[in-house]
Amino acid sequence: MGLVDKIQNDPKTKRFVLRLLMPEGSARPRWWVRNLLNPFMRETGKGSKIRRRTRLDLMPFRTFRLGADSIIEDFTCINNGMGEIVIGSRCMIGIGSVLTGPVVIGNNVIMAQHVGVSGLNHGYVDVNTPIRDQKCDTATVYIGDDTWIGTNAVITAGVKIGKHCIVAGGSVVTKDVPDFTMVGGNPARVLKQYNPTTAEWEKPAAVIKNEHAYLQSNHR
């Protein structure tokens, strides 16, 4: 058993170490962790850039990896306190976005401005305890290669988005998205899918049926 595992399995030691790393009730590491420790712990690929105004709430016992030629823009917050953050090569993480681990992002992913991706859920079952004091659950968010996430989209814990997908701006994605699929809305639903036979992005039959029913109801 490694040192990290021993700390994780001993509640008293774990609380002590966490207090050393960050103030109680805060998700942001202490100054010495941010400036003296994390620069040597994170893994960044050749040509990658983390803009100066990015907020890196990184814990040294969790993975943070940024692939080659990827960019994290200003005012973005990256938090790996509850799970790893892995970002592939040639990705763009837009201004003001928030990534809360565990999150795994493939290669060539475009993330527009103010996107929220969280592998974390706060507990809420016990109504006699404040939600902030209840145990958190985690489920990894996976975003496949070549996917484009629009402005103000939200990706919730445990969602798996396939490769070459499009998530429309303002969408809230609560269910898995297959490869080569466009989704939008709150909650997000399928808008189009790529048809390899016709080499076209086409509306699925259910979407066409719903649109037809809507038009009929508004012409009565």
Summary of the structure (lengths in Angstrom):
residues: 220
radius of gyration: 20.1
end to end distance: 70.4
largest distance: 70.4
contacts: 675
relative contact order: 0.08
helix: 20%
strand: 30%
